[in-house]
Amino acid sequence: MPADWLAPTDLKQAAAVQRELARRVVAEGPPGPVRTVAGVDVSNFPRDPTGRVFAAVVLLDAGSLKPRATATAMRVAPIPYVPGFLGFREVPALVAAFAGLPERPDLVLVDGHGVSHPRGLGIAAHLGVLLGLPTIGVAKSILVGHPAGELPPAKGATVPLSWNGREIGTVLRSKDRVAPLYVSIGHKVGPAAAPDLVLRCCTKYRLPEPTRAAHEAANAFRRHWAAENA
């Protein structure tokens, strides 16, 4: 892949890459049965001037939601944190972590946004296009847009997430009477299928099991690295 898809030289180039990759997003799928699902997340040291990013990918059985494999990688972010460009900080480490999995997952849930992004390329879409994998963004807060109505309090309730007169995702209640999640397609997943696929991965927690497991794995990896390099 072109080097600037992972490490642009400046924000102008980064924005151009996002617009180019957004045009490559496939908004339908998944292309086959979902037997395995992966969750991805990253962890960082607070106020770390080196920009280290600790990434984890956890592969789970889609039926039982039991972990089958975990892979991790650490990379130094090529650009500083700027809202709207998070993918360029986290994707290099995540791509490296995926190389450590024993098999490619049928679906990937990403802690972050998909196409619900100012240029249509949040981290879930960015990662999906680069890896050619079906991905869904599962975010804990809104980046752009607003709920198109009041969300009922029961688990499984949904309302569209709208922006500039179009639907860019779904507001999903993943557990009774808890704050919602903001679901948007990343790549090779249709917008109608995405909320149900996420809900199937939700157990007793607000976060779906794949991203919850990846969050724990990324933090554990960072702590282990810190202990080994103290």
C-alpha positions in Angstrom: 0.0 0.0 0.0 1.2 3.6 -0.5 3.2 4.9 2.4 1.0 7.9 2.9 -2.0 5.7 3.6 -0.4 4.9 6.9 2.0 7.9 7.5 1.1 11.1 5.7 3.7 13.9 5.8 1.2 16.6 6.9 -2.5 17.1 7.7 -3.3 18.4 4.1 -2.0 15.1 2.7 -3.8 13.2 5.5 -7.2 14.8 4.5 -6.6 13.9 0.9 -5.8 10.3 1.8 -9.0 10.1 3.8 -11.1 11.4 0.9 -9.4 8.9 -1.4 -9.9 5.9 0.9 -13.5 6.9 1.7 -14.3 6.5 -2.0 -13.1 2.9 -1.7 -15.5 2.0 1.2 -17.9 -0.9 0.2 -21.2 -0.3 2.0 -22.6 -3.8 1.7 -22.0 -7.2 3.3 -20.6 -9.0 5.2 -19.7 -11.2 2.2 -20.2 -14.5 4.0 -21.1 -16.2 7.2 -19.7 -14.6 10.4 -18.0 -17.4 12.3 -15.3 -15.3 13.9 -15.3 -11.7 15.0 -12.3 -9.6 16.1 -12.3 -6.6 18.4 -9.6 -4.0 18.2 -8.5 -1.2 20.5 -5.3 0.7 21.5 -3.8 2.0 24.7 -1.5 4.9 25.3 0.6 6.4 28.1 -0.9 9.7 29.3 1.1 12.7 28.0 3.7 10.4 26.4 5.9 12.6 24.2 7.1 9.6 22.2 3.6 8.9 20.8 3.7 5.1 21.5 0.6 3.3 20.5 -0.1 -0.2 22.0 -2.6 -2.1 19.9 -4.5 -5.3 20.6 -6.6 -7.5 18.4 -8.7 -10.3 20.0 -10.2 -13.0 17.8 -13.4 -14.6 19.2 -15.8 -17.3 18.2 -18.9 -15.4 16.9 -21.3 -17.9 18.5 -19.9 -18.3 22.0 -17.9 -15.0 22.1 -15.0 -17.0 23.7 -11.5 -15.7 22.8 -9.5 -17.8 20.3 -6.4 -15.7 19.9 -4.8 -12.4 20.8 -2.2 -10.4 18.9 -0.5 -7.2 20.0 1.9 -4.6 18.5 3.5 -1.3 19.5 4.3 1.5 17.1 5.1 5.2 17.3 2.3 7.3 15.9 3.5 9.1 12.8 1.4 12.3 13.6 0.3 14.0 16.8 -3.3 13.7 18.0 -5.6 15.9 15.9 -9.4 15.4 16.0 -10.6 13.8 12.8 -7.2 12.2 12.1 -7.1 9.5 14.8 -6.8 6.7 12.3 -3.3 7.7 11.3 -2.2 7.5 14.9 -3.7 4.0 15.6 -3.9 2.2 12.3 -0.2 1.5 11.8 -0.1 -0.4 15.2 -3.3 -2.2 14.5 -2.2 -3.4 11.0 1.0 -4.7 12.7 -1.1 -6.5 15.3 -3.4 -8.2 12.7 -0.3 -9.7 11.2 0.1 -11.8 14.4 -3.4 -13.4 14.2 -3.5 -17.1 13.1 -6.4 -16.4 10.8 -8.3 -13.5 9.2 -11.6 -12.7 11.1 -14.9 -12.7 9.3 -15.9 -9.4 11.0 -14.0 -6.7 12.9 -15.5 -4.4 15.6 -13.4 -1.3 16.1 -13.5 1.0 19.1 -14.1 4.2 17.1 -16.0 5.6 14.2 -16.6 4.3 10.7 -18.1 6.5 8.1 -19.6 8.8 10.7 -16.7 11.1 10.2 -16.2 14.6 8.6 -14.5 13.0 5.5 -16.2 9.6 5.7 -13.2 7.8 7.0 -13.0 7.1 10.7 -10.6 4.5 12.0 -13.0 1.6 11.4 -13.3 2.5 7.7 -9.6 3.3 7.4 -8.6 -0.1 8.9 -11.2 -2.0 6.9 -10.1 -0.5 3.5 -6.4 -1.1 4.2 -6.9 -4.7 5.3 -9.9 -5.6 3.0 -11.9 -6.8 6.0 -15.5 -6.2 7.0 -15.4 -3.7 9.8 -17.9 -1.8 12.0 -17.2 1.3 14.1 -18.5 1.2 17.6 -18.0 4.6 19.3 -18.9 5.8 22.8 -19.5 9.4 21.7 -20.6 11.4 18.7 -18.0 12.8 16.3 -20.5 14.3 13.8 -24.2 14.2 13.4 -27.2 13.9 15.8 -29.8 11.3 16.8 -32.9 11.5 14.6 -35.3 11.1 17.5 -35.4 10.0 21.1 -33.9 6.6 21.9 -36.1 4.3 23.9 -34.4 3.0 27.2 -34.6 -0.8 26.4 -31.7 -2.8 25.1 -31.8 -3.1 21.3 -33.5 0.2 20.7 -32.1 2.2 17.7 -32.6 5.5 16.0 -30.7 6.8 13.0 -27.6 9.0 13.4 -28.0 11.8 10.8 -25.7 14.5 9.5 -26.3 17.0 6.7 -29.6 15.4 5.8 -28.3 11.9 5.4 -28.1 8.8 7.6 -24.5 8.1 8.6 -25.0 5.5 11.3 -27.2 4.2 14.1 -27.6 5.1 17.8 -27.8 1.8 19.6 -28.9 1.0 23.2 -26.7 -2.0 24.0 -27.9 -2.4 27.5 -31.1 -1.3 29.4 -30.9 2.3 30.5 -27.2 2.9 29.8 -25.6 5.4 27.5 -25.9 4.4 23.9 -23.3 3.4 21.4 -22.8 5.0 18.0 -22.5 2.4 15.3 -21.4 3.1 11.7 -20.2 0.9 8.9 -16.5 0.7 8.3 -16.1 -1.5 5.2 -17.8 -4.4 3.5 -20.8 -4.2 5.9 -24.2 -2.8 5.0 -25.8 -0.1 7.2 -28.9 -2.2 7.9 -26.8 -5.2 9.1 -24.3 -3.3 11.3 -26.5 -2.6 14.4 -27.7 -6.2 14.6 -24.1 -7.6 14.2 -23.0 -5.4 17.1 -25.9 -6.3 19.3 -25.2 -10.0 18.8 -21.8 -9.3 20.4 -23.3 -7.6 23.5 -23.7 -9.5 26.7 -24.1 -7.9 30.1 -21.9 -4.9 29.4 -22.4 -1.7 27.5 -19.5 -2.5 25.2 -19.7 -5.4 22.8 -17.5 -8.3 24.0 -14.9 -8.1 21.2 -14.0 -4.4 21.8 -14.2 -4.9 25.6 -11.7 -7.8 25.4 -9.5 -5.8 23.1 -9.5 -2.8 25.5 -8.4 -5.1 28.3 -5.7 -6.7 26.2 -4.3 -3.4 25.0 -4.1 -2.0 28.5 -2.5 -5.3 29.7 0.0 -5.1 26.9 1.0 -1.5 27.7 1.4 -2.4 31.4 3.6 -5.4 30.6 5.7 -3.3 28.2 6.2 -0.7 30.9 7.2 -3.3 33.5 9.7 -4.8 31.0 11.2 -1.5 30.1 11.2 0.2 33.5 
